[in-house]
Amino acid sequence: LKIDRYHALTIQFARGCPFNCEFCDIITIYGRKPRMKSVEQVMAEIRECHRLGSHQIFVVDDNFIGNKKVAKELLRAIARFGHETGYQVDFNTEVSIDVALDDELLGLLREANFTTLFIGIESPRVESLKETRKHQNLREDLVKSVRKVQSYGIQVQAGMIVGFDHDDLSIFEEQLQFVEEARIPVSMTGMLQAVPRTPLHARMKQEGRLAAEFAGDQFAFSNIVPKQMTRVELFRGYRQLLERLYSFRSYRKRTLGFLLNRGAQAKQGQLSVHPGDLSLLGRILRDTVLRGGLRRAIFTLGLMGETLLRRPRLFKDAVSFAILHKAFDDYMRRLGEELDQAIVALESEAAKAAEAE
């Protein structure tokens, strides 16, 4: 493998999740009792990734802390590895929001140099969380929990969903306000999907609300008939939400809010530069500043410049967030066109049905 062409290498520690979220197929595929590799085996894989020259490892578990006791043992071993190697490797993974309730666990994640956690928050609306059995998200205020994780120097990437039965037309504004208040730069927001073999799919089928079978992509169009809005209203509201989430203004506000308030990380001291970083920065500046248009150039230089002035050690993070925005913006434009086509098709179907009646 040409390691320098990969953003991260991936390994897996455990399968299975102890929770019972209605929409999730992980528990139907892997079960609710986590099964883990030994700490020794995982560390051997990590050391091999490091030997190959990787500077980032993504632990792809759907819930890394499904068994907190063993996860803590592994984190202690990774922390020792990081200390021995000068924290040359960054880690990221997926966890449940109850990570914020365990100070020891958060401290170990920081010591092990986990810089990013993907967390399935799903919704700021309490009734929607209750509906989907996301009870672990109800133990503490969600904004407080996210900021708690951020205070340990860890970025939270959020998994968010619109289209629950308790979601009405006000949910789109509520989602945006939550993401901005929690200072979450990256929100992976999708419409609710009924995936085969899940309790949600069975319920939607029983209620006659399956509009289509699952397309295999969690960010494809919702395959259910929503309860408090039409499908057109869901699609249109979702499209507008994505536009607002990844507008230059909103993304810049959230990103700077996170960077300037981020807690201390395990990797302290001077800004580290790896071989190839300068040429990579040159390519990023070429694509975002020289070729990205005036507005993107102002956005990119402003984000990098303010970070360099106020928290210079996080400059590389600012560069990453700038290029992430370009990727999301490009994707959202393509998705927006597909959503527009779907909305037109749904409106046409509705008009034909009305004529038939």
C-alpha positions in Angstrom: 0.0 0.0 0.0 1.1 3.5 -0.7 0.4 4.7 2.9 0.9 8.4 2.1 -2.2 8.3 -0.1 -4.4 7.1 2.7 -6.0 9.5 5.3 -6.1 6.7 7.8 -5.7 2.9 8.3 -8.5 1.0 9.9 -8.6 -1.7 12.5 -11.4 -3.3 14.5 -11.5 -4.0 18.3 -15.0 -5.2 19.0 -18.4 -6.0 17.5 -21.8 -5.7 19.1 -23.5 -3.0 21.1 -25.4 -3.2 24.4 -28.1 -0.7 23.4 -31.4 -1.3 21.6 -32.1 1.6 19.2 -35.1 0.9 17.0 -33.6 2.0 13.7 -30.2 0.3 14.1 -29.2 -2.9 12.4 -25.9 -3.3 14.3 -27.5 -5.3 17.1 -29.4 -7.5 14.7 -26.2 -8.3 12.8 -23.6 -8.4 15.6 -25.7 -8.8 18.7 -26.0 -6.8 21.9 -23.1 -8.5 23.7 -19.8 -7.0 22.6 -17.1 -9.5 21.4 -13.6 -8.2 21.5 -10.1 -9.0 20.3 -7.4 -9.3 23.0 -5.6 -6.1 23.9 -2.4 -7.8 22.8 -3.7 -8.5 19.3 -5.0 -4.9 18.8 -1.7 -3.5 20.0 0.1 -5.7 17.5 -2.1 -4.3 14.7 -1.5 -0.7 15.9 2.3 -1.2 16.0 2.2 -2.6 12.4 0.2 0.4 11.2 2.8 2.6 12.8 5.6 0.6 11.2 4.0 1.1 7.8 4.1 4.9 8.4 0.4 5.6 9.2 -0.2 8.7 11.2 -3.9 8.1 11.8 -5.8 5.0 12.8 -9.6 4.7 12.7 -11.0 2.0 15.1 -14.1 1.1 13.2 -16.2 -0.3 16.0 -19.8 0.8 16.0 -19.5 1.4 19.8 -15.9 1.2 21.0 -17.0 1.5 24.6 -19.6 -1.3 24.5 -17.5 -3.0 27.2 -16.0 -0.1 29.1 -13.8 -2.3 31.3 -11.9 -3.9 28.4 -11.9 -0.6 26.4 -10.1 1.1 29.3 -7.5 -1.7 29.4 -6.9 -1.1 25.6 -6.7 2.7 26.1 -4.1 2.3 28.8 -2.0 0.2 26.4 -2.4 2.7 23.5 -1.5 5.6 25.9 1.8 3.8 26.7 2.4 3.3 23.0 1.8 7.0 22.4 4.2 8.0 25.1 6.8 5.7 23.7 6.5 6.9 20.1 6.0 10.6 20.8 2.3 10.5 19.9 3.0 10.1 16.2 -0.4 8.4 15.6 -3.8 10.0 16.0 -6.8 7.8 16.7 -10.6 8.1 16.1 -13.6 5.9 16.7 -17.3 5.7 17.3 -18.9 5.7 20.8 -22.2 6.3 22.5 -22.9 9.6 24.3 -22.7 8.1 27.7 -18.9 8.5 27.3 -19.5 12.0 28.7 -20.6 10.5 32.1 -17.2 8.7 32.7 -14.4 11.1 33.5 -11.9 8.3 33.7 -12.8 7.0 30.3 -12.5 10.5 28.8 -9.1 11.0 30.4 -7.9 7.7 29.0 -9.2 8.6 25.5 -7.2 11.8 25.7 -4.1 10.1 27.0 -4.4 7.5 24.2 -4.5 10.5 21.7 -8.0 9.9 20.4 -8.7 13.2 18.6 -12.2 12.5 17.2 -15.2 10.6 18.3 -18.3 10.0 16.1 -21.4 9.9 18.4 -24.9 9.0 17.4 -26.8 11.9 18.9 -29.7 11.6 16.4 -32.0 14.3 17.7 -32.2 17.1 20.3 -35.9 16.3 20.7 -36.6 14.2 23.8 -39.7 12.6 22.5 -38.0 11.5 19.3 -35.2 9.9 21.3 -37.7 8.1 23.5 -39.5 6.9 20.4 -36.4 5.3 19.0 -35.3 3.8 22.3 -32.2 6.0 22.5 -32.4 6.0 26.3 -28.7 6.5 26.8 -29.0 10.0 25.2 -31.5 11.0 27.8 -29.3 10.8 30.9 -27.9 14.3 30.6 -28.3 17.5 28.6 -26.9 16.8 25.1 -25.1 20.1 24.6 -23.5 19.7 28.0 -22.4 16.2 27.1 -20.9 17.2 23.8 -19.0 20.2 25.4 -17.7 17.9 28.1 -16.1 15.6 25.5 -14.7 18.7 23.7 -13.2 19.9 27.0 -10.9 16.9 26.8 -9.5 18.1 23.5 -11.6 15.6 21.5 -13.7 16.6 18.5 -17.3 15.3 18.4 -18.7 14.4 14.9 -22.4 13.9 15.2 -24.8 11.5 13.6 -28.1 13.2 13.3 -31.5 12.1 11.9 -34.7 13.9 10.9 -38.0 12.2 10.2 -38.9 10.5 13.5 -42.6 10.2 14.3 -42.3 13.0 16.8 -40.6 15.3 14.3 -42.8 18.1 12.8 -41.8 21.0 10.6 -40.0 22.8 13.4 -37.4 20.0 13.8 -35.2 21.3 11.0 -34.6 24.6 12.8 -34.2 22.8 16.1 -31.5 20.5 14.7 -29.6 23.5 13.3 -29.8 25.4 16.6 -28.5 22.3 18.5 -25.5 21.7 16.2 -24.5 25.3 16.4 -24.9 25.6 20.2 -22.9 22.4 20.7 -20.2 23.7 18.4 -20.1 20.6 16.2 -18.3 21.3 12.9 -19.2 18.0 11.2 -22.7 16.8 11.4 -23.6 13.7 9.4 -27.3 14.4 9.1 -29.6 12.0 7.3 -33.3 11.2 6.9 -34.7 8.3 9.0 -34.3 5.0 7.2 -36.1 1.7 7.9 -33.4 -0.9 7.4 -34.4 -4.5 6.9 -34.2 -6.7 10.0 -34.6 -3.7 12.4 -37.5 -3.2 14.8 -38.2 0.1 12.9 -38.6 -1.7 9.6 -41.0 -4.3 11.2 -43.1 -1.5 12.7 -43.2 0.6 9.5 -44.2 -2.5 7.5 -47.0 -3.4 10.1 -48.3 0.2 9.9 -48.2 0.2 6.1 -45.7 3.1 6.1 -42.9 1.6 4.0 -42.7 3.8 0.9 -39.8 1.7 -0.6 -37.3 -0.8 0.4 -33.9 0.2 1.8 -31.5 1.5 -0.8 -28.4 0.5 1.1 -27.2 4.0 1.8 -27.9 5.7 5.1 -27.9 9.1 3.3 -30.3 8.0 0.6 -33.9 9.2 0.5 -36.1 8.1 3.4 -38.1 5.0 2.7 -40.8 5.7 5.2 -44.0 7.8 5.2 -43.5 10.4 8.0 -46.2 11.0 10.6 -46.3 14.7 11.1 -45.4 16.0 7.7 -45.6 14.9 4.1 -42.7 13.2 2.3 -42.3 16.4 0.2 -42.1 18.5 3.4 -39.5 16.1 4.8 -37.3 16.1 1.7 -37.6 19.9 1.3 -36.9 20.6 5.0 -33.9 18.2 4.9 -32.5 19.9 1.8 -32.7 23.3 3.4 -31.2 22.0 6.6 -28.2 20.7 4.8 -27.7 24.0 3.0 -27.8 25.9 6.3 -25.5 23.4 8.1 -22.8 23.7 5.4 -23.2 27.4 4.6 -19.9 29.2 4.9 -21.2 31.3 7.8 -22.6 28.4 9.9 -19.7 26.1 9.3 -17.1 28.8 10.1 -19.0 29.8 13.3 -19.1 26.2 14.6 -15.6 25.3 13.6 -14.0 28.4 15.2 -16.2 27.9 18.2 -14.9 24.4 18.6 -11.2 25.2 17.9 -11.0 28.2 20.2 -12.7 26.3 23.0 -11.1 22.9 22.6 -9.5 21.5 25.7 -5.9 20.3 26.0 -4.9 17.3 24.0 -2.4 14.5 24.7 -0.1 15.8 21.9 1.2 19.1 23.4 4.0 21.4 22.4 4.9 22.8 19.0 3.0 22.2 15.8 4.2 18.9 14.4 5.0 18.6 10.7 5.2 15.3 9.0 7.0 14.6 5.7 4.7 15.6 2.8 2.7 18.0 5.0 3.9 21.1 3.2 3.2 19.7 -0.3 -0.2 18.6 0.9 -0.9 22.1 2.2 0.1 23.5 -1.2 -2.4 21.3 -3.0 -5.1 22.2 -0.5 -4.5 25.9 -1.0 -4.4 25.4 -4.7 -7.8 23.7 -4.7 -9.5 25.9 -2.1 -8.0 29.3 -2.7 -6.8 29.5 -6.3 -9.4 27.3 -7.9 -12.3 27.5 -5.3 -13.6 30.9 -6.1 -13.5 34.2 -4.2 -15.9 33.2 -1.4 -14.1 29.9 -0.7 -10.7 31.6 -0.8 -11.9 34.2 1.8 -13.5 31.5 3.9 -10.4 29.2 3.8 -7.8 32.0 4.5 -10.0 33.5 7.2 -10.4 30.2 9.0 -6.7 29.3 8.8 -5.6 32.8 9.6 -7.7 33.3 12.7 -6.7 29.9 14.0 -3.0 30.6 13.4 -3.3 33.9 15.3 -5.4 32.6 18.3 -4.5 28.9 18.6 -1.5 28.2 16.3 -1.0 24.7 17.6 -4.4 23.8 16.0 -3.5 25.2 12.6 -3.5 21.7 11.0 -6.9 21.1 12.3 -8.1 24.3 10.7 -6.7 23.2 7.4 -8.5 19.8 7.7 -11.8 21.5 8.5 -11.3 23.8 5.5 -10.9 20.9 3.1 -13.7 19.0 4.8 -16.0 21.9 4.1 -15.1 21.8 0.4 -15.9 18.1 0.2 -19.2 18.5 2.1 -20.2 21.5 0.0 -19.5 19.6 -3.3 -21.4 16.6 -2.0 -24.4 18.7 -0.8 -24.7 20.3 -4.2 -25.0 17.0 -5.9 -27.4 15.7 -3.3 -29.4 18.9 -3.5 -29.9 18.3 -7.3 -31.1 14.7 -6.6 -33.4 15.9 -3.8 -34.9 18.5 -6.1 -35.7 15.8 -8.7 -37.2 13.6 -6.0 -39.4 16.5 -4.7 -40.7 17.1 -8.3 -41.5 13.4 -8.7 -43.3 13.3 -5.4 -45.3 16.4 -6.2 -46.2 14.9 -9.5 -47.4 11.7 -7.9 -49.5 13.6 -5.4 -51.1 15.7 -8.2 -52.0 12.5 -10.1 -53.4 10.9 -7.0 -55.5 14.0 -6.4 -56.9 14.0 -9.9 -57.7 10.3 -9.7 -59.8 11.0 -6.6 
